[in-house]
């Protein structure tokens, strides 16, 4: 959802979690993948997303 353009608030509403949870999870994902921004994340993982915008991190 993040690389699809959804805001943290939109992601939080969709997943029924807080915005702080989304921020924390994205920070961990950025660190794990080795990027510093949503744009870099999209460039690095963009080809791993399926049609519903869900990214399979393991597909790496």
PDBQT receptor file of N, H, CA, C and O in Angstrom, charges set to zero:
ATOM      1  N   UNK A   1       0.820  -1.193   0.000  1.00  0.00    +0.000 N 
ATOM      2  CA  UNK A   1       0.000   0.000   0.000  1.00  0.00    +0.000 C 
ATOM      3  C   UNK A   1       0.864   1.258   0.000  1.00  0.00    +0.000 C 
ATOM      4  O   UNK A   1       0.525   2.258  -0.633  1.00  0.00    +0.000 OA
ATOM      5  N   UNK A   2       1.985   1.195   0.719  1.00  0.00    +0.000 N 
ATOM      6  H   UNK A   2       2.260   0.383   1.233  1.00  0.00    +0.000 HD
ATOM      7  CA  UNK A   2       2.856   2.362   0.816  1.00  0.00    +0.000 C 
ATOM      8  C   UNK A   2       3.439   2.730  -0.544  1.00  0.00    +0.000 C 
ATOM      9  O   UNK A   2       3.480   3.904  -0.913  1.00  0.00    +0.000 OA
ATOM     10  N   UNK A   3       3.890   1.723  -1.285  1.00  0.00    +0.000 N 
ATOM     11  H   UNK A   3       3.857   0.769  -0.985  1.00  0.00    +0.000 HD
ATOM     12  CA  UNK A   3       4.471   2.041  -2.590  1.00  0.00    +0.000 C 
ATOM     13  C   UNK A   3       3.395   2.322  -3.634  1.00  0.00    +0.000 C 
ATOM     14  O   UNK A   3       3.685   2.822  -4.721  1.00  0.00    +0.000 OA
ATOM     15  N   UNK A   4       2.161   1.997  -3.294  1.00  0.00    +0.000 N 
ATOM     16  H   UNK A   4       1.925   1.590  -2.411  1.00  0.00    +0.000 HD
ATOM     17  CA  UNK A   4       1.043   2.295  -4.184  1.00  0.00    +0.000 C 
ATOM     18  C   UNK A   4       0.524   3.711  -4.029  1.00  0.00    +0.000 C 
ATOM     19  O   UNK A   4      -0.369   4.129  -4.766  1.00  0.00    +0.000 OA
ATOM     20  N   UNK A   5       1.080   4.465  -3.066  1.00  0.00    +0.000 N 
ATOM     21  H   UNK A   5       1.805   4.126  -2.468  1.00  0.00    +0.000 HD
ATOM     22  CA  UNK A   5       0.704   5.856  -2.904  1.00  0.00    +0.000 C 
ATOM     23  C   UNK A   5      -0.202   6.149  -1.722  1.00  0.00    +0.000 C 
ATOM     24  O   UNK A   5      -0.577   7.301  -1.505  1.00  0.00    +0.000 OA
ATOM     25  N   UNK A   6      -0.563   5.123  -0.950  1.00  0.00    +0.000 N 
ATOM     26  H   UNK A   6      -0.258   4.187  -1.126  1.00  0.00    +0.000 HD
ATOM     27  CA  UNK A   6      -1.429   5.350   0.214  1.00  0.00    +0.000 C 
ATOM     28  C   UNK A   6      -0.655   6.095   1.307  1.00  0.00    +0.000 C 
ATOM     29  O   UNK A   6       0.533   5.848   1.519  1.00  0.00    +0.000 OA
ATOM     30  N   UNK A   7      -1.332   6.993   1.982  1.00  0.00    +0.000 N 
ATOM     31  H   UNK A   7      -2.296   7.194   1.810  1.00  0.00    +0.000 HD
ATOM     32  CA  UNK A   7      -0.714   7.700   3.099  1.00  0.00    +0.000 C 
ATOM     33  C   UNK A   7      -0.680   6.786   4.321  1.00  0.00    +0.000 C 
ATOM     34  O   UNK A   7      -1.355   5.758   4.358  1.00  0.00    +0.000 OA
ATOM     35  N   UNK A   8       0.110   7.170   5.313  1.00  0.00    +0.000 N 
ATOM     36  H   UNK A   8       0.659   8.005   5.283  1.00  0.00    +0.000 HD
ATOM     37  CA  UNK A   8       0.161   6.387   6.544  1.00  0.00    +0.000 C 
ATOM     38  C   UNK A   8      -1.221   6.306   7.192  1.00  0.00    +0.000 C 
ATOM     39  O   UNK A   8      -1.599   5.260   7.720  1.00  0.00    +0.000 OA
ATOM     40  N   UNK A   9      -1.959   7.386   7.152  1.00  0.00    +0.000 N 
ATOM     41  H   UNK A   9      -1.652   8.235   6.723  1.00  0.00    +0.000 HD
ATOM     42  CA  UNK A   9      -3.302   7.400   7.737  1.00  0.00    +0.000 C 
ATOM     43  C   UNK A   9      -4.235   6.455   6.980  1.00  0.00    +0.000 C 
ATOM     44  O   UNK A   9      -5.029   5.749   7.601  1.00  0.00    +0.000 OA
ATOM     45  N   UNK A  10      -4.150   6.433   5.661  1.00  0.00    +0.000 N 
ATOM     46  H   UNK A  10      -3.505   7.007   5.157  1.00  0.00    +0.000 HD
ATOM     47  CA  UNK A  10      -4.981   5.529   4.868  1.00  0.00    +0.000 C 
ATOM     48  C   UNK A  10      -4.633   4.066   5.158  1.00  0.00    +0.000 C 
ATOM     49  O   UNK A  10      -5.519   3.221   5.289  1.00  0.00    +0.000 OA
ATOM     50  N   UNK A  11      -3.346   3.784   5.255  1.00  0.00    +0.000 N 
ATOM     51  H   UNK A  11      -2.626   4.470   5.149  1.00  0.00    +0.000 HD
ATOM     52  CA  UNK A  11      -2.909   2.423   5.574  1.00  0.00    +0.000 C 
ATOM     53  C   UNK A  11      -3.430   2.022   6.945  1.00  0.00    +0.000 C 
ATOM     54  O   UNK A  11      -3.937   0.914   7.125  1.00  0.00    +0.000 OA
ATOM     55  N   UNK A  12      -3.304   2.923   7.911  1.00  0.00    +0.000 N 
ATOM     56  H   UNK A  12      -2.893   3.823   7.765  1.00  0.00    +0.000 HD
ATOM     57  CA  UNK A  12      -3.754   2.633   9.280  1.00  0.00    +0.000 C 
ATOM     58  C   UNK A  12      -5.252   2.329   9.309  1.00  0.00    +0.000 C 
ATOM     59  O   UNK A  12      -5.675   1.367   9.949  1.00  0.00    +0.000 OA
ATOM     60  N   UNK A  13      -6.051   3.137   8.624  1.00  0.00    +0.000 N 
ATOM     61  H   UNK A  13      -5.708   3.919   8.104  1.00  0.00    +0.000 HD
ATOM     62  CA  UNK A  13      -7.500   2.899   8.587  1.00  0.00    +0.000 C 
ATOM     63  C   UNK A  13      -7.823   1.552   7.949  1.00  0.00    +0.000 C 
ATOM     64  O   UNK A  13      -8.679   0.817   8.442  1.00  0.00    +0.000 OA
ATOM     65  N   UNK A  14      -7.142   1.230   6.858  1.00  0.00    +0.000 N 
ATOM     66  H   UNK A  14      -6.447   1.827   6.457  1.00  0.00    +0.000 HD
ATOM     67  CA  UNK A  14      -7.390  -0.030   6.156  1.00  0.00    +0.000 C 
ATOM     68  C   UNK A  14      -7.046  -1.237   7.010  1.00  0.00    +0.000 C 
ATOM     69  O   UNK A  14      -7.761  -2.239   6.995  1.00  0.00    +0.000 OA
ATOM     70  N   UNK A  15      -5.946  -1.142   7.758  1.00  0.00    +0.000 N 
ATOM     71  H   UNK A  15      -5.365  -0.328   7.769  1.00  0.00    +0.000 HD
ATOM     72  CA  UNK A  15      -5.468  -2.274   8.555  1.00  0.00    +0.000 C 
ATOM     73  C   UNK A  15      -5.973  -2.258   9.995  1.00  0.00    +0.000 C 
ATOM     74  O   UNK A  15      -5.665  -3.161  10.772  1.00  0.00    +0.000 OA
ATOM     75  N   UNK A  16      -6.750  -1.229  10.353  1.00  0.00    +0.000 N 
ATOM     76  H   UNK A  16      -7.000  -0.495   9.722  1.00  0.00    +0.000 HD
ATOM     77  CA  UNK A  16      -7.293  -1.090  11.709  1.00  0.00    +0.000 C 
ATOM     78  C   UNK A  16      -6.185  -1.038  12.760  1.00  0.00    +0.000 C 
ATOM     79  O   UNK A  16      -6.259  -1.705  13.793  1.00  0.00    +0.000 OA
ATOM     80  N   UNK A  17      -5.151  -0.231  12.478  1.00  0.00    +0.000 N 
ATOM     81  H   UNK A  17      -5.091   0.310  11.640  1.00  0.00    +0.000 HD
ATOM     82  CA  UNK A  17      -4.060   0.000  13.424  1.00  0.00    +0.000 C 
ATOM     83  C   UNK A  17      -3.838   1.502  13.520  1.00  0.00    +0.000 C 
ATOM     84  O   UNK A  17      -4.449   2.271  12.779  1.00  0.00    +0.000 OA
ATOM     85  N   UNK A  18      -2.971   1.920  14.425  1.00  0.00    +0.000 N 
ATOM     86  H   UNK A  18      -2.474   1.296  15.027  1.00  0.00    +0.000 HD
ATOM     87  CA  UNK A  18      -2.696   3.351  14.566  1.00  0.00    +0.000 C 
ATOM     88  C   UNK A  18      -1.681   3.809  13.523  1.00  0.00    +0.000 C 
ATOM     89  O   UNK A  18      -0.940   3.005  12.958  1.00  0.00    +0.000 OA
ATOM     90  N   UNK A  19      -1.664   5.106  13.284  1.00  0.00    +0.000 N 
ATOM     91  H   UNK A  19      -2.267   5.759  13.744  1.00  0.00    +0.000 HD
ATOM     92  CA  UNK A  19      -0.694   5.694  12.370  1.00  0.00    +0.000 C 
ATOM     93  C   UNK A  19       0.720   5.449  12.899  1.00  0.00    +0.000 C 
ATOM     94  O   UNK A  19       1.641   5.199  12.121  1.00  0.00    +0.000 OA
ATOM     95  N   UNK A  20       0.890   5.521  14.212  1.00  0.00    +0.000 N 
ATOM     96  H   UNK A  20       0.142   5.724  14.843  1.00  0.00    +0.000 HD
ATOM     97  CA  UNK A  20       2.207   5.260  14.818  1.00  0.00    +0.000 C 
ATOM     98  C   UNK A  20       2.683   3.846  14.505  1.00  0.00    +0.000 C 
ATOM     99  O   UNK A  20       3.875   3.634  14.279  1.00  0.00    +0.000 OA
ATOM    100  N   UNK A  21       1.778   2.884  14.489  1.00  0.00    +0.000 N 
ATOM    101  H   UNK A  21       0.810   3.057  14.673  1.00  0.00    +0.000 HD
ATOM    102  CA  UNK A  21       2.136   1.503  14.152  1.00  0.00    +0.000 C 
ATOM    103  C   UNK A  21       2.616   1.422  12.711  1.00  0.00    +0.000 C 
ATOM    104  O   UNK A  21       3.615   0.764  12.419  1.00  0.00    +0.000 OA
ATOM    105  N   UNK A  22       1.911   2.082  11.821  1.00  0.00    +0.000 N 
ATOM    106  H   UNK A  22       1.099   2.616  12.058  1.00  0.00    +0.000 HD
ATOM    107  CA  UNK A  22       2.305   2.093  10.409  1.00  0.00    +0.000 C 
ATOM    108  C   UNK A  22       3.683   2.723  10.262  1.00  0.00    +0.000 C 
ATOM    109  O   UNK A  22       4.536   2.191   9.551  1.00  0.00    +0.000 OA
ATOM    110  N   UNK A  23       3.907   3.853  10.928  1.00  0.00    +0.000 N 
ATOM    111  H   UNK A  23       3.214   4.285  11.505  1.00  0.00    +0.000 HD
ATOM    112  CA  UNK A  23       5.206   4.524  10.855  1.00  0.00    +0.000 C 
ATOM    113  C   UNK A  23       6.327   3.616  11.352  1.00  0.00    +0.000 C 
ATOM    114  O   UNK A  23       7.389   3.535  10.734  1.00  0.00    +0.000 OA
ATOM    115  N   UNK A  24       6.088   2.941  12.462  1.00  0.00    +0.000 N 
ATOM    116  H   UNK A  24       5.226   3.006  12.964  1.00  0.00    +0.000 HD
ATOM    117  CA  UNK A  24       7.104   2.051  13.041  1.00  0.00    +0.000 C 
ATOM    118  C   UNK A  24       7.393   0.884  12.099  1.00  0.00    +0.000 C 
ATOM    119  O   UNK A  24       8.554   0.541  11.874  1.00  0.00    +0.000 OA
ATOM    120  N   UNK A  25       6.360   0.283  11.559  1.00  0.00    +0.000 N 
ATOM    121  H   UNK A  25       5.417   0.562  11.742  1.00  0.00    +0.000 HD
ATOM    122  CA  UNK A  25       6.552  -0.855  10.647  1.00  0.00    +0.000 C 
ATOM    123  C   UNK A  25       7.283  -0.425   9.379  1.00  0.00    +0.000 C 
ATOM    124  O   UNK A  25       8.174  -1.129   8.902  1.00  0.00    +0.000 OA
ATOM    125  N   UNK A  26       6.907   0.731   8.835  1.00  0.00    +0.000 N 
ATOM    126  H   UNK A  26       6.184   1.303   9.222  1.00  0.00    +0.000 HD
ATOM    127  CA  UNK A  26       7.592   1.209   7.635  1.00  0.00    +0.000 C 
ATOM    128  C   UNK A  26       9.066   1.493   7.922  1.00  0.00    +0.000 C 
ATOM    129  O   UNK A  26       9.928   1.196   7.095  1.00  0.00    +0.000 OA
ATOM    130  N   UNK A  27       9.355   2.064   9.085  1.00  0.00    +0.000 N 
ATOM    131  H   UNK A  27       8.654   2.305   9.757  1.00  0.00    +0.000 HD
ATOM    132  CA  UNK A  27      10.750   2.322   9.454  1.00  0.00    +0.000 C 
ATOM    133  C   UNK A  27      11.548   1.032   9.501  1.00  0.00    +0.000 C 
ATOM    134  O   UNK A  27      12.683   0.979   9.026  1.00  0.00    +0.000 OA
ATOM    135  N   UNK A  28      10.958  -0.003  10.070  1.00  0.00    +0.000 N 
ATOM    136  H   UNK A  28      10.037   0.040  10.455  1.00  0.00    +0.000 HD
ATOM    137  CA  UNK A  28      11.642  -1.309  10.131  1.00  0.00    +0.000 C 
ATOM    138  C   UNK A  28      11.836  -1.900   8.740  1.00  0.00    +0.000 C 
ATOM    139  O   UNK A  28      12.878  -2.484   8.444  1.00  0.00    +0.000 OA
ATOM    140  N   UNK A  29      10.827  -1.743   7.892  1.00  0.00    +0.000 N 
ATOM    141  H   UNK A  29       9.980  -1.269   8.132  1.00  0.00    +0.000 HD
ATOM    142  CA  UNK A  29      10.935  -2.245   6.517  1.00  0.00    +0.000 C 
ATOM    143  C   UNK A  29      12.033  -1.494   5.775  1.00  0.00    +0.000 C 
ATOM    144  O   UNK A  29      12.847  -2.105   5.083  1.00  0.00    +0.000 OA
ATOM    145  N   UNK A  30      12.060  -0.159   5.918  1.00  0.00    +0.000 N 
ATOM    146  H   UNK A  30      11.399   0.338   6.480  1.00  0.00    +0.000 HD
ATOM    147  CA  UNK A  30      13.101   0.636   5.260  1.00  0.00    +0.000 C 
ATOM    148  C   UNK A  30      14.482   0.142   5.673  1.00  0.00    +0.000 C 
ATOM    149  O   UNK A  30      15.363  -0.042   4.834  1.00  0.00    +0.000 OA
ATOM    150  N   UNK A  31      14.659  -0.070   6.971  1.00  0.00    +0.000 N 
ATOM    151  H   UNK A  31      13.943   0.080   7.653  1.00  0.00    +0.000 HD
ATOM    152  CA  UNK A  31      15.947  -0.519   7.496  1.00  0.00    +0.000 C 
ATOM    153  C   UNK A  31      16.304  -1.902   6.934  1.00  0.00    +0.000 C 
ATOM    154  O   UNK A  31      17.442  -2.134   6.525  1.00  0.00    +0.000 OA
ATOM    155  N   UNK A  32      15.340  -2.803   6.917  1.00  0.00    +0.000 N 
ATOM    156  H   UNK A  32      14.416  -2.614   7.250  1.00  0.00    +0.000 HD
ATOM    157  CA  UNK A  32      15.578  -4.167   6.446  1.00  0.00    +0.000 C 
ATOM    158  C   UNK A  32      15.937  -4.183   4.959  1.00  0.00    +0.000 C 
ATOM    159  O   UNK A  32      16.827  -4.922   4.540  1.00  0.00    +0.000 OA
ATOM    160  N   UNK A  33      15.251  -3.376   4.178  1.00  0.00    +0.000 N 
ATOM    161  H   UNK A  33      14.528  -2.775   4.519  1.00  0.00    +0.000 HD
ATOM    162  CA  UNK A  33      15.449  -3.358   2.734  1.00  0.00    +0.000 C 
ATOM    163  C   UNK A  33      16.628  -2.475   2.330  1.00  0.00    +0.000 C 
ATOM    164  O   UNK A  33      17.151  -2.598   1.222  1.00  0.00    +0.000 OA
ATOM    165  N   UNK A  34      17.043  -1.586   3.229  1.00  0.00    +0.000 N 
ATOM    166  H   UNK A  34      16.618  -1.485   4.129  1.00  0.00    +0.000 HD
ATOM    167  CA  UNK A  34      18.182  -0.723   2.944  1.00  0.00    +0.000 C 
ATOM    168  C   UNK A  34      17.844   0.526   2.161  1.00  0.00    +0.000 C 
ATOM    169  O   UNK A  34      18.616   0.962   1.306  1.00  0.00    +0.000 OA
ATOM    170  N   UNK A  35      16.676   1.106   2.456  1.00  0.00    +0.000 N 
ATOM    171  H   UNK A  35      16.049   0.752   3.150  1.00  0.00    +0.000 HD
ATOM    172  CA  UNK A  35      16.264   2.345   1.796  1.00  0.00    +0.000 C 
ATOM    173  C   UNK A  35      15.957   3.398   2.853  1.00  0.00    +0.000 C 
ATOM    174  O   UNK A  35      15.861   3.089   4.041  1.00  0.00    +0.000 OA
ATOM    175  N   UNK A  36      15.803   4.640   2.412  1.00  0.00    +0.000 N 
ATOM    176  H   UNK A  36      15.881   4.890   1.448  1.00  0.00    +0.000 HD
ATOM    177  CA  UNK A  36      15.551   5.730   3.350  1.00  0.00    +0.000 C 
ATOM    178  C   UNK A  36      14.252   6.474   3.089  1.00  0.00    +0.000 C 
ATOM    179  O   UNK A  36      13.893   7.381   3.841  1.00  0.00    +0.000 OA
ATOM    180  N   UNK A  37      13.549   6.100   2.034  1.00  0.00    +0.000 N 
ATOM    181  H   UNK A  37      13.840   5.364   1.423  1.00  0.00    +0.000 HD
ATOM    182  CA  UNK A  37      12.306   6.808   1.727  1.00  0.00    +0.000 C 
ATOM    183  C   UNK A  37      11.308   5.884   1.039  1.00  0.00    +0.000 C 
ATOM    184  O   UNK A  37      11.656   4.807   0.556  1.00  0.00    +0.000 OA
ATOM    185  N   UNK A  38      10.075   6.332   1.010  1.00  0.00    +0.000 N 
ATOM    186  H   UNK A  38       9.792   7.207   1.402  1.00  0.00    +0.000 HD
ATOM    187  CA  UNK A  38       9.000   5.598   0.341  1.00  0.00    +0.000 C 
ATOM    188  C   UNK A  38       9.302   5.474  -1.153  1.00  0.00    +0.000 C 
ATOM    189  O   UNK A  38       9.012   4.450  -1.771  1.00  0.00    +0.000 OA
ATOM    190  N   UNK A  39       9.881   6.518  -1.718  1.00  0.00    +0.000 N 
ATOM    191  H   UNK A  39      10.116   7.351  -1.216  1.00  0.00    +0.000 HD
ATOM    192  CA  UNK A  39      10.224   6.502  -3.143  1.00  0.00    +0.000 C 
ATOM    193  C   UNK A  39      11.270   5.436  -3.430  1.00  0.00    +0.000 C 
ATOM    194  O   UNK A  39      11.141   4.676  -4.389  1.00  0.00    +0.000 OA
ATOM    195  N   UNK A  40      12.308   5.380  -2.598  1.00  0.00    +0.000 N 
ATOM    196  H   UNK A  40      12.413   5.998  -1.819  1.00  0.00    +0.000 HD
ATOM    197  CA  UNK A  40      13.337   4.357  -2.777  1.00  0.00    +0.000 C 
ATOM    198  C   UNK A  40      12.750   2.957  -2.590  1.00  0.00    +0.000 C 
ATOM    199  O   UNK A  40      13.117   2.022  -3.302  1.00  0.00    +0.000 OA
ATOM    200  N   UNK A  41      11.852   2.825  -1.642  1.00  0.00    +0.000 N 
ATOM    201  H   UNK A  41      11.553   3.584  -1.064  1.00  0.00    +0.000 HD
ATOM    202  CA  UNK A  41      11.181   1.542  -1.415  1.00  0.00    +0.000 C 
ATOM    203  C   UNK A  41      10.419   1.118  -2.665  1.00  0.00    +0.000 C 
ATOM    204  O   UNK A  41      10.481  -0.041  -3.075  1.00  0.00    +0.000 OA
ATOM    205  N   UNK A  42       9.703   2.056  -3.262  1.00  0.00    +0.000 N 
ATOM    206  H   UNK A  42       9.652   2.998  -2.928  1.00  0.00    +0.000 HD
ATOM    207  CA  UNK A  42       8.939   1.761  -4.470  1.00  0.00    +0.000 C 
ATOM    208  C   UNK A  42       9.867   1.350  -5.609  1.00  0.00    +0.000 C 
ATOM    209  O   UNK A  42       9.561   0.421  -6.356  1.00  0.00    +0.000 OA
ATOM    210  N   UNK A  43      10.989   2.033  -5.743  1.00  0.00    +0.000 N 
ATOM    211  H   UNK A  43      11.238   2.788  -5.137  1.00  0.00    +0.000 HD
ATOM    212  CA  UNK A  43      11.930   1.693  -6.806  1.00  0.00    +0.000 C 
ATOM    213  C   UNK A  43      12.543   0.312  -6.588  1.00  0.00    +0.000 C 
ATOM    214  O   UNK A  43      12.729  -0.454  -7.534  1.00  0.00    +0.000 OA
ATOM    215  N   UNK A  44      12.851   0.010  -5.343  1.00  0.00    +0.000 N 
ATOM    216  H   UNK A  44      12.700   0.632  -4.574  1.00  0.00    +0.000 HD
ATOM    217  CA  UNK A  44      13.496  -1.265  -5.038  1.00  0.00    +0.000 C 
ATOM    218  C   UNK A  44      12.527  -2.439  -5.104  1.00  0.00    +0.000 C 
ATOM    219  O   UNK A  44      12.894  -3.511  -5.586  1.00  0.00    +0.000 OA
ATOM    220  N   UNK A  45      11.295  -2.257  -4.628  1.00  0.00    +0.000 N 
ATOM    221  H   UNK A  45      10.997  -1.386  -4.236  1.00  0.00    +0.000 HD
ATOM    222  CA  UNK A  45      10.341  -3.352  -4.550  1.00  0.00    +0.000 C 
ATOM    223  C   UNK A  45       9.189  -3.243  -5.537  1.00  0.00    +0.000 C 
ATOM    224  O   UNK A  45       8.334  -4.128  -5.593  1.00  0.00    +0.000 OA
ATOM    225  N   UNK A  46       9.158  -2.191  -6.298  1.00  0.00    +0.000 N 
ATOM    226  H   UNK A  46       9.852  -1.473  -6.253  1.00  0.00    +0.000 HD
ATOM    227  CA  UNK A  46       8.036  -1.947  -7.195  1.00  0.00    +0.000 C 
ATOM    228  C   UNK A  46       7.708  -3.098  -8.108  1.00  0.00    +0.000 C 
ATOM    229  O   UNK A  46       6.537  -3.336  -8.403  1.00  0.00    +0.000 OA
ATOM    230  N   UNK A  47       8.714  -3.821  -8.565  1.00  0.00    +0.000 N 
ATOM    231  H   UNK A  47       9.666  -3.628  -8.325  1.00  0.00    +0.000 HD
ATOM    232  CA  UNK A  47       8.456  -4.928  -9.465  1.00  0.00    +0.000 C 
ATOM    233  C   UNK A  47       7.963  -6.163  -8.730  1.00  0.00    +0.000 C 
ATOM    234  O   UNK A  47       7.612  -7.152  -9.373  1.00  0.00    +0.000 OA
ATOM    235  N   UNK A  48       7.925  -6.137  -7.381  1.00  0.00    +0.000 N 
ATOM    236  H   UNK A  48       8.210  -5.334  -6.859  1.00  0.00    +0.000 HD
ATOM    237  CA  UNK A  48       7.469  -7.288  -6.602  1.00  0.00    +0.000 C 
ATOM    238  C   UNK A  48       6.014  -7.156  -6.169  1.00  0.00    +0.000 C 
ATOM    239  O   UNK A  48       5.500  -8.033  -5.475  1.00  0.00    +0.000 OA
ATOM    240  N   UNK A  49       5.341  -6.079  -6.564  1.00  0.00    +0.000 N 
ATOM    241  H   UNK A  49       5.759  -5.366  -7.128  1.00  0.00    +0.000 HD
ATOM    242  CA  UNK A  49       3.957  -5.897  -6.115  1.00  0.00    +0.000 C 
ATOM    243  C   UNK A  49       3.010  -6.618  -7.051  1.00  0.00    +0.000 C 
ATOM    244  O   UNK A  49       3.226  -6.674  -8.262  1.00  0.00    +0.000 OA
ATOM    245  N   UNK A  50       1.945  -7.174  -6.463  1.00  0.00    +0.000 N 
ATOM    246  H   UNK A  50       1.770  -7.129  -5.479  1.00  0.00    +0.000 HD
ATOM    247  CA  UNK A  50       0.941  -7.798  -7.298  1.00  0.00    +0.000 C 
ATOM    248  C   UNK A  50      -0.178  -6.820  -7.551  1.00  0.00    +0.000 C 
ATOM    249  O   UNK A  50      -0.124  -5.682  -7.084  1.00  0.00    +0.000 OA
ATOM    250  N   UNK A  51      -1.185  -7.236  -8.275  1.00  0.00    +0.000 N 
ATOM    251  H   UNK A  51      -1.230  -8.160  -8.654  1.00  0.00    +0.000 HD
ATOM    252  CA  UNK A  51      -2.204  -6.326  -8.770  1.00  0.00    +0.000 C 
ATOM    253  C   UNK A  51      -2.980  -5.601  -7.682  1.00  0.00    +0.000 C 
ATOM    254  O   UNK A  51      -3.531  -4.533  -7.949  1.00  0.00    +0.000 OA
ATOM    255  N   UNK A  52      -3.047  -6.138  -6.466  1.00  0.00    +0.000 N 
ATOM    256  H   UNK A  52      -2.600  -7.005  -6.250  1.00  0.00    +0.000 HD
ATOM    257  CA  UNK A  52      -3.802  -5.462  -5.419  1.00  0.00    +0.000 C 
ATOM    258  C   UNK A  52      -2.941  -4.511  -4.582  1.00  0.00    +0.000 C 
ATOM    259  O   UNK A  52      -3.406  -3.982  -3.572  1.00  0.00    +0.000 OA
ATOM    260  N   UNK A  53      -1.681  -4.290  -5.000  1.00  0.00    +0.000 N 
ATOM    261  H   UNK A  53      -1.303  -4.719  -5.820  1.00  0.00    +0.000 HD
ATOM    262  CA  UNK A  53      -0.824  -3.333  -4.313  1.00  0.00    +0.000 C 
ATOM    263  C   UNK A  53      -0.105  -3.899  -3.107  1.00  0.00    +0.000 C 
ATOM    264  O   UNK A  53       0.578  -3.156  -2.402  1.00  0.00    +0.000 OA
ATOM    265  N   UNK A  54      -0.234  -5.189  -2.846  1.00  0.00    +0.000 N 
ATOM    266  H   UNK A  54      -0.788  -5.793  -3.418  1.00  0.00    +0.000 HD
ATOM    267  CA  UNK A  54       0.435  -5.809  -1.717  1.00  0.00    +0.000 C 
ATOM    268  C   UNK A  54       1.813  -6.267  -2.168  1.00  0.00    +0.000 C 
ATOM    269  O   UNK A  54       1.961  -6.901  -3.213  1.00  0.00    +0.000 OA
ATOM    270  N   UNK A  55       2.818  -5.937  -1.365  1.00  0.00    +0.000 N 
ATOM    271  H   UNK A  55       2.697  -5.421  -0.517  1.00  0.00    +0.000 HD
ATOM    272  CA  UNK A  55       4.184  -6.299  -1.696  1.00  0.00    +0.000 C 
ATOM    273  C   UNK A  55       4.597  -7.513  -0.890  1.00  0.00    +0.000 C 
ATOM    274  O   UNK A  55       4.395  -7.564   0.324  1.00  0.00    +0.000 OA
ATOM    275  N   UNK A  56       5.174  -8.491  -1.569  1.00  0.00    +0.000 N 
ATOM    276  H   UNK A  56       5.338  -8.449  -2.555  1.00  0.00    +0.000 HD
ATOM    277  CA  UNK A  56       5.707  -9.665  -0.900  1.00  0.00    +0.000 C 
ATOM    278  C   UNK A  56       7.176  -9.400  -0.629  1.00  0.00    +0.000 C 
ATOM    279  O   UNK A  56       8.008  -9.556  -1.522  1.00  0.00    +0.000 OA
ATOM    280  N   UNK A  57       7.507  -9.003   0.590  1.00  0.00    +0.000 N 
ATOM    281  H   UNK A  57       6.831  -8.876   1.316  1.00  0.00    +0.000 HD
ATOM    282  CA  UNK A  57       8.876  -8.668   0.963  1.00  0.00    +0.000 C 
ATOM    283  C   UNK A  57       9.816  -9.848   0.692  1.00  0.00    +0.000 C 
ATOM    284  O   UNK A  57      10.961  -9.644   0.288  1.00  0.00    +0.000 OA
ATOM    285  N   UNK A  58       9.346 -11.062   0.909  1.00  0.00    +0.000 N 
ATOM    286  H   UNK A  58       8.415 -11.228   1.237  1.00  0.00    +0.000 HD
ATOM    287  CA  UNK A  58      10.178 -12.250   0.708  1.00  0.00    +0.000 C 
ATOM    288  C   UNK A  58      10.539 -12.444  -0.759  1.00  0.00    +0.000 C 
ATOM    289  O   UNK A  58      11.541 -13.089  -1.068  1.00  0.00    +0.000 OA
ATOM    290  N   UNK A  59       9.737 -11.896  -1.661  1.00  0.00    +0.000 N 
ATOM    291  H   UNK A  59       8.923 -11.373  -1.409  1.00  0.00    +0.000 HD
ATOM    292  CA  UNK A  59       9.999 -12.071  -3.088  1.00  0.00    +0.000 C 
ATOM    293  C   UNK A  59      11.258 -11.325  -3.505  1.00  0.00    +0.000 C 
ATOM    294  O   UNK A  59      11.903 -11.663  -4.498  1.00  0.00    +0.000 OA
ATOM    295  N   UNK A  60      11.601 -10.270  -2.700  1.00  0.00    +0.000 N 
ATOM    296  H   UNK A  60      11.077  -9.995  -1.894  1.00  0.00    +0.000 HD
ATOM    297  CA  UNK A  60      12.795  -9.472  -2.829  1.00  0.00    +0.000 C 
ATOM    298  C   UNK A  60      13.408  -9.434  -4.118  1.00  0.00    +0.000 C 
ATOM    299  O   UNK A  60      14.430  -8.772  -4.297  1.00  0.00    +0.000 OA
TER     300      UNK A  60
